[in-house]
Amino acid sequence: MNVHAPALARAQQLDEQASAFAGDVIGDLSQHPKRLSPKYFYDATGSELFEQITVLPEYYPTRTELGILRDRGGEIARLLPKGAALVEFGAGATTKVRLLLERCDVGAYVPVDISGDFLNAQANGLRKDFPGLDDARVVHEFIRRMIGLLIEDVVTETGRRVTALAPRSADDVRAAASAPVGFSSAVTGAERLIKDFLETRMYRHARIKRVMNDAADLVRALFRRYIQHPGDLPAEWSMGLAPLGEPARARRIADFIAGMTDRYALAEHARLFDSTPELR
């Protein structure tokens, strides 16, 4: 199929009734290099497989989020006004939101996900457990429209800027006082508000920073330990280390640490030190 994709693209004139999936597959596999949107992994089967991935020991995000909701769900629920609409992006199996719905009195729950069939099945199960909840199902159409809004905005704004600039050559574009391609001031402002909110309330929250600092200390401790006691490294990494100069030894040890999963790094630290942070 990959080999003949360009020929298929020429021979198969897709009309408005044709499958969007077939059009994307033929178009994407006709490109060099070939590509395929990951959104097609998330049909009902793909979503179920992903839910299985989330319970693996190596996959910590879902486990961490569930821990936060169990520990702090009551505090979060108190911030939600009675009768509010709770919107969850990437709702998946709706496992996490149940911990909030049990503690708050929202009027509606709006799960957003890319797989409509899987989302509908989860919403049906949620309705049975929370019969008073007015649920709404927003699937990939919502995401498509949101992306479409951004694309339309950048195309319109770029057209306005290019018209005002009226370049006659590439040098005119390079010499422009401001970027000729970009979002409008309205979208730029909205994006800035969202990023500022996430920066202070999530990415730089005191709890997150504490965990990040603990993780950085853990990595530094491992690096110093391997530098001082190279025999603690696995045999395949310590072999031939002694004759190397200091920069080369440090580089090899850094490469070893960089290849660790979080779980492996914690296990190594616990093996080599008396106490290890929980990173949660």
C-alpha positions in Angstrom: 0.0 0.0 0.0 2.8 2.4 0.8 4.5 1.8 -2.5 1.4 2.5 -4.5 0.0 5.4 -2.5 0.9 8.1 -5.0 -0.8 6.1 -7.8 -3.9 5.7 -5.6 -4.0 9.4 -4.9 -4.1 10.1 -8.6 -6.6 7.4 -9.6 -8.9 7.8 -6.6 -10.7 11.2 -6.8 -12.4 11.4 -3.4 -15.7 13.2 -3.4 -17.5 14.8 -0.5 -19.1 11.4 0.4 -15.8 9.5 0.5 -14.2 8.5 3.8 -12.1 11.1 5.4 -10.0 8.3 6.8 -9.3 6.9 3.3 -8.4 10.4 2.1 -6.0 11.0 5.0 -4.4 7.6 4.6 -3.8 8.0 0.8 -2.7 11.6 1.2 -0.3 11.0 4.1 1.2 7.8 2.7 1.8 9.7 -0.6 4.1 12.1 1.2 7.9 11.8 1.6 8.6 10.9 4.3 5.3 9.0 4.8 3.2 9.8 7.8 -0.2 9.0 9.4 -2.0 11.0 12.0 -1.9 9.3 15.5 -5.6 10.2 15.9 -6.4 7.1 14.0 -4.9 4.9 16.7 -7.7 6.0 19.0 -10.7 4.0 17.8 -12.5 1.9 20.4 -9.8 -0.8 20.3 -6.9 1.7 20.5 -8.5 3.5 23.4 -8.9 0.2 25.3 -5.3 -0.6 24.7 -4.2 2.8 26.0 -6.3 2.2 29.1 -4.3 -1.0 29.7 -1.1 0.9 29.2 -2.1 3.4 31.9 -2.1 0.7 34.6 1.4 -0.6 33.8 4.1 0.1 36.5 6.2 2.0 34.0 3.4 4.4 33.1 3.2 6.8 36.1 1.1 9.9 34.9 -2.3 8.3 35.5 -1.2 6.8 38.8 0.1 10.2 39.9 -3.0 12.0 38.8 -5.2 9.5 40.7 -3.1 10.0 43.8 -3.5 13.8 43.6 -7.3 13.4 43.2 -7.5 11.0 46.1 -5.4 13.3 48.3 -6.7 16.6 47.2 -10.1 15.8 45.5 -12.0 17.4 48.4 -10.1 20.7 48.1 -10.6 20.7 44.3 -14.3 19.9 44.6 -14.9 22.8 46.9 -13.6 25.2 44.2 -16.3 24.1 41.8 -19.5 26.1 42.1 -22.7 24.2 42.6 -24.4 23.5 39.2 -21.2 24.2 37.2 -20.3 22.3 34.0 -17.2 20.2 34.4 -15.2 19.8 31.2 -12.5 17.1 30.9 -10.2 17.1 28.0 -8.9 13.6 27.2 -11.6 11.9 29.4 -10.6 8.4 28.3 -12.3 5.8 30.6 -13.5 8.6 33.0 -11.7 6.9 35.8 -10.2 10.1 37.3 -13.3 12.3 37.1 -15.3 9.9 39.2 -13.2 10.9 42.2 -14.4 14.4 41.7 -18.0 13.7 40.8 -18.4 11.8 44.1 -17.4 14.9 46.1 -19.0 17.8 44.2 -22.4 18.9 42.9 -21.9 19.9 39.3 -24.8 20.3 36.9 -23.2 18.8 33.9 -20.1 16.8 32.9 -18.6 17.3 29.4 -16.1 14.6 28.5 -13.9 15.5 25.5 -12.0 12.8 23.6 -11.1 11.8 20.1 -12.8 8.3 20.0 -16.5 8.8 19.8 -17.5 5.2 20.2 -15.3 4.7 23.3 -16.4 7.9 24.8 -20.1 7.1 24.3 -19.6 3.8 26.0 -17.9 5.4 29.0 -20.5 8.2 29.2 -23.3 5.6 29.3 -21.6 3.8 32.2 -21.1 7.1 34.0 -24.8 8.0 33.6 -25.8 4.8 35.4 -23.5 5.7 38.4 -24.5 9.4 38.4 -28.1 9.5 37.2 -28.6 13.1 38.2 -25.8 14.3 35.9 -26.6 16.1 32.7 -23.9 14.7 30.4 -22.8 16.0 27.1 -20.6 14.2 24.7 -18.1 16.2 22.7 -15.8 14.1 20.5 -13.2 14.7 17.8 -15.5 17.3 16.1 -14.7 19.7 19.0 -11.0 19.2 18.6 -11.3 19.6 14.8 -13.2 22.9 15.2 -10.7 24.2 17.8 -7.7 23.4 15.5 -9.7 24.9 12.6 -10.2 28.1 14.5 -6.5 28.4 15.1 -5.6 27.7 11.4 -8.2 30.1 10.1 -6.9 32.8 12.5 -3.2 32.4 11.5 -4.1 32.3 7.8 -6.3 35.4 8.0 -3.8 37.4 10.2 -0.9 36.4 8.0 -2.7 37.5 4.9 -3.4 40.9 6.5 0.3 41.3 7.5 1.6 40.2 4.1 -0.8 42.6 2.4 0.4 45.5 4.6 4.0 44.6 4.1 3.6 44.1 0.3 7.0 42.4 -0.1 8.7 42.2 -3.5 11.4 39.8 -2.5 12.6 37.4 0.2 14.8 40.2 1.5 11.8 42.3 2.1 10.4 39.5 4.3 13.6 39.1 6.2 13.8 42.9 6.8 10.3 43.1 8.1 10.0 44.9 11.5 7.8 42.1 12.8 7.0 38.5 11.9 4.8 38.3 8.8 3.3 35.1 10.1 1.4 34.8 13.4 -1.9 34.8 15.3 -4.2 37.7 15.7 -3.9 39.8 18.9 -7.1 38.2 20.2 -5.8 34.6 19.9 -2.3 35.6 21.1 -3.9 37.2 24.2 -6.1 34.1 24.9 -3.1 31.8 24.4 -1.0 33.9 26.8 -3.8 33.8 29.5 -4.0 30.0 29.2 -0.2 29.6 29.4 0.1 32.0 32.4 -2.6 30.1 34.2 -1.0 26.7 33.6 2.5 28.1 34.4 1.4 29.3 37.9 -1.3 26.7 38.7 0.2 23.6 37.3 3.8 23.6 35.8 5.2 25.9 38.6 2.9 24.9 41.4 4.7 24.5 44.7 4.0 20.8 44.8 5.2 20.2 41.3 8.4 22.3 41.9 9.1 20.2 45.0 8.9 17.0 43.1 11.0 18.4 40.3 13.7 19.5 42.8 13.7 16.1 44.4 14.0 14.5 41.0 16.9 16.7 40.1 18.6 16.0 43.4 18.1 12.2 42.8 19.8 12.5 39.4 22.7 14.5 40.7 23.2 12.0 43.5 23.3 9.1 41.0 25.8 10.9 38.9 28.1 11.7 41.8 27.8 8.1 43.0 28.8 6.6 39.6 31.6 9.0 39.2 33.0 8.1 42.7 32.2 4.4 42.5 32.1 3.3 38.8 31.8 -0.3 40.0 28.2 0.4 40.9 27.4 0.7 37.2 26.2 -2.3 35.2 29.1 -4.3 33.8 28.4 -3.3 30.2 28.6 0.4 31.2 31.6 0.2 33.5 33.7 -1.9 31.1 36.5 0.2 29.6 35.6 3.2 31.7 38.8 3.5 33.7 41.2 4.4 30.8 38.9 7.2 29.6 39.6 10.8 30.5 37.3 12.6 32.9 35.0 14.2 30.3 34.5 10.9 28.5 33.7 9.1 31.7 31.3 11.8 32.7 29.7 11.6 29.3 29.2 7.8 29.4 27.7 8.0 32.9 25.4 10.8 31.8 24.3 8.7 28.8 23.5 5.8 31.2 21.4 8.0 33.5 19.6 9.7 30.5 18.4 6.3 29.4 16.8 5.4 32.7 13.0 5.3 33.2 11.8 7.1 36.2 11.0 3.7 37.9 14.5 2.4 37.2 16.2 5.6 38.5 14.2 5.3 41.7 15.2 1.6 42.1 18.8 2.4 41.5 18.8 5.2 44.0 17.1 2.9 46.6 19.8 0.3 45.9 22.6 2.7 46.4 21.4 5.0 49.2 19.7 4.7 52.5 16.6 6.9 51.7 14.9 7.7 48.4 12.3 10.4 47.7 8.8 9.2 46.6 8.5 11.9 43.9 4.8 12.4 44.4 
